[in-house]
Amino acid sequence: MHRLSSLTSRISSLCKSPHSVISTAPNPTNSMEVEVKLRLPNAVTHQRVSSILSPYHLKTHAQENIFFDGPNSELSSKLAVLRLRFYDVDAQCIISLKAKPLISNGISRIEEDEEPIDPSIGRACVSEPWRLVLLDSSRIIRRVREEYGIGEKGLVCLGGFRNVRAVYEWNGLKLELDETHYDFGMNYEIECESSDPERAKDLLEEFLKSHGINYSYSSVSKFAIFRSGKLPQ
């Protein structure tokens, strides 16, 4: 009870002390995230790619992704979603606003704005989503209120999924090998964020083909899979 009261006090104090949980480092609004996204067919293929890339391994993160919308779908009706992502249990928490997704031929483009918040505050907001709208010091929450009309009714939690992400530095590219755990099954992808996605895709496809690894172009986002309640065919 004391811990909950303490969290409530911390959240309420954000209006007066924005530096307490929100980073004030510059972060461009509505930057475009561009990624190559290739789907791997099964766990065996995922493990094979992991083994081949093992000399280039940098780190592995356990991610927990939780999503929010307005009570009347104020965000999703405008092709937007609000996400809290927890890294390695509660080592880090990032709040993100993503909008206007487009994925074609294995290349995903989406508007993205993100900033870190205190993981304990993030957990409190998952338990009681109305707390999110109290984060006045968050640029993203201000945008959610102003651009998407989220008012006194606040936000609702949509749930989410877990992801294990292994990161590699290979051939000048940062590769991310994902094992995504949904309630209804597992999905496997390899991704690469790049300012030159066509070149990155060519390199990645050549790599997979040279090792006889089957793959396909991802056609929907992880969030879209989560909301559909079934794995893509």
C-alpha positions in Angstrom: 0.0 0.0 0.0 2.9 2.3 0.9 4.6 1.6 -2.5 1.3 2.3 -4.4 0.9 5.6 -2.5 4.5 6.5 -3.3 4.0 5.8 -7.0 0.9 7.9 -7.0 2.8 10.8 -5.5 5.6 10.5 -8.0 3.2 10.5 -11.0 1.3 13.5 -9.6 4.5 15.4 -9.1 5.4 15.2 -12.8 3.6 18.4 -13.6 5.9 20.2 -11.2 9.1 18.1 -11.7 9.4 16.9 -15.3 13.0 15.8 -14.9 12.1 13.1 -12.3 11.1 10.4 -14.8 11.1 11.7 -18.3 14.3 12.3 -20.3 14.6 15.8 -21.6 17.2 14.9 -24.2 16.2 16.1 -27.7 14.3 13.6 -29.7 12.7 14.5 -33.1 8.9 14.3 -33.3 7.5 12.1 -36.0 10.8 10.6 -37.2 10.3 7.9 -39.8 11.4 4.4 -38.8 12.4 2.4 -41.9 13.1 -1.3 -41.5 13.6 -4.4 -43.6 11.4 -7.2 -42.1 11.8 -10.8 -43.2 9.7 -13.6 -41.7 11.3 -16.9 -40.8 9.1 -20.0 -41.1 9.8 -21.8 -37.8 11.9 -22.2 -34.7 14.4 -24.5 -36.5 15.1 -21.8 -39.1 15.4 -19.1 -36.3 17.9 -21.2 -34.5 20.0 -21.8 -37.6 20.2 -18.1 -38.4 21.1 -17.5 -34.7 23.9 -20.0 -35.0 25.3 -18.6 -38.2 25.3 -15.0 -36.9 26.7 -16.0 -33.4 30.2 -14.5 -34.2 28.5 -11.1 -34.7 26.3 -11.2 -31.6 26.2 -8.0 -29.5 23.4 -8.5 -27.0 20.1 -10.1 -26.4 17.1 -8.3 -24.8 13.9 -9.7 -23.3 11.2 -7.2 -24.3 7.6 -6.9 -23.0 5.3 -4.8 -25.2 2.1 -3.3 -23.8 -0.3 -1.2 -25.9 -2.9 1.4 -25.2 -5.8 3.2 -27.0 -8.6 5.5 -26.2 -11.9 4.1 -24.9 -13.4 4.9 -28.3 -10.4 3.8 -30.4 -9.2 7.3 -30.8 -5.7 6.3 -31.7 -6.3 3.1 -33.8 -9.0 4.8 -35.8 -6.2 7.2 -37.0 -3.7 4.4 -37.6 -1.8 5.1 -34.4 -0.8 3.1 -31.3 0.7 4.0 -28.0 3.2 1.4 -26.6 5.2 0.9 -23.4 8.2 -1.4 -23.9 10.0 -2.9 -20.9 13.5 -4.2 -21.4 15.0 -7.1 -19.4 12.1 -7.1 -16.9 12.3 -3.6 -15.6 15.9 -2.4 -16.5 14.4 0.2 -18.9 11.1 1.4 -20.2 10.4 3.3 -23.4 7.1 4.9 -24.3 6.4 5.2 -28.1 3.8 6.7 -30.3 3.7 5.0 -33.7 1.4 6.1 -36.6 0.6 5.6 -40.3 2.3 2.2 -40.9 3.1 1.1 -44.4 4.8 -2.3 -45.2 5.5 -3.4 -48.7 7.9 -5.9 -50.3 9.6 -6.6 -46.9 10.2 -2.9 -46.1 8.3 -1.2 -43.3 7.8 2.5 -42.8 6.2 4.1 -39.8 6.1 7.4 -38.0 7.7 7.0 -34.6 8.2 9.2 -31.5 9.7 7.8 -28.3 11.2 8.7 -25.0 12.3 6.8 -21.8 10.3 6.8 -18.6 10.9 5.3 -15.2 10.0 1.6 -15.3 8.2 1.7 -12.0 6.0 4.5 -13.4 5.4 2.4 -16.5 4.3 -0.6 -14.4 1.9 1.5 -12.5 0.4 2.8 -15.7 0.0 -0.8 -17.0 -1.9 -1.7 -13.8 -4.0 1.5 -13.9 -3.9 3.0 -17.5 -5.6 6.2 -16.4 -2.3 7.2 -14.8 -0.7 7.7 -18.2 -2.6 10.9 -18.9 -1.1 12.4 -15.8 2.4 12.3 -17.3 2.3 16.0 -18.2 6.1 16.1 -18.6 5.9 13.5 -21.4 6.0 15.0 -24.9 4.3 11.9 -26.2 1.4 12.0 -23.7 0.9 15.7 -24.5 0.7 14.7 -28.2 -1.8 11.9 -27.4 -4.1 14.4 -25.6 -3.7 17.2 -28.2 -3.6 15.3 -31.5 -5.9 12.4 -30.7 -8.3 14.0 -28.3 -7.7 11.7 -25.3 -9.4 13.5 -22.5 -10.7 12.7 -19.0 -11.7 9.2 -19.8 -8.0 8.4 -20.3 -6.6 5.3 -22.0 -7.4 1.6 -21.9 -4.8 -1.2 -21.9 -5.0 -3.5 -24.9 -2.6 -6.1 -23.5 0.5 -7.1 -25.4 3.2 -9.7 -26.1 6.8 -10.7 -25.3 9.7 -10.7 -27.6 13.3 -12.0 -27.4 15.5 -9.9 -29.6 19.1 -10.8 -30.4 21.2 -8.0 -31.9 24.1 -8.5 -34.3 26.6 -6.2 -36.1 27.0 -7.9 -39.5 28.5 -6.5 -42.7 27.9 -2.9 -41.6 24.3 -3.6 -40.7 22.6 -3.9 -37.3 20.5 -7.0 -37.5 17.7 -7.9 -35.0 16.6 -11.5 -34.8 13.2 -11.8 -33.1 11.4 -14.6 -31.4 7.9 -13.2 -30.6 5.7 -14.9 -28.0 1.9 -14.3 -28.5 -0.8 -16.1 -26.5 -1.8 -17.9 -29.7 1.7 -18.9 -31.0 5.2 -17.9 -31.9 6.5 -15.8 -34.8 10.1 -15.4 -36.0 11.6 -12.4 -37.9 14.9 -10.8 -38.8 14.8 -7.0 -39.1 17.3 -4.3 -40.1 16.7 -0.6 -39.6 18.5 1.3 -42.4 18.5 4.6 -44.2 19.1 2.6 -47.4 16.6 -0.2 -47.0 16.8 -1.6 -50.6 20.5 -2.2 -50.2 20.0 -3.7 -46.7 17.3 -6.0 -48.0 19.5 -7.1 -50.9 22.4 -8.0 -48.6 20.1 -9.7 -46.1 18.3 -11.8 -48.8 21.7 -12.7 -50.3 22.9 -13.9 -46.9 19.8 -16.0 -46.3 19.8 -17.5 -49.8 23.5 -18.4 -49.6 22.8 -20.5 -46.5 19.7 -22.1 -47.9 17.4 -20.4 -45.4 13.8 -20.1 -46.3 12.1 -16.7 -45.6 9.3 -14.5 -46.8 8.6 -10.8 -46.7 6.7 -9.7 -43.5 3.4 -8.3 -44.6 2.0 -7.0 -41.3 3.5 -5.5 -38.1 3.8 -7.4 -34.8 1.0 -5.2 -33.4 -1.3 -6.1 -36.3 -0.6 -9.8 -35.7 -1.4 -9.3 -32.0 -4.7 -7.5 -32.7 -5.7 -10.2 -35.3 -5.3 -13.0 -32.7 -3.6 -15.3 -35.2 -0.3 -15.9 -36.9 0.1 -14.8 -40.6 -0.2 -17.6 -43.1 
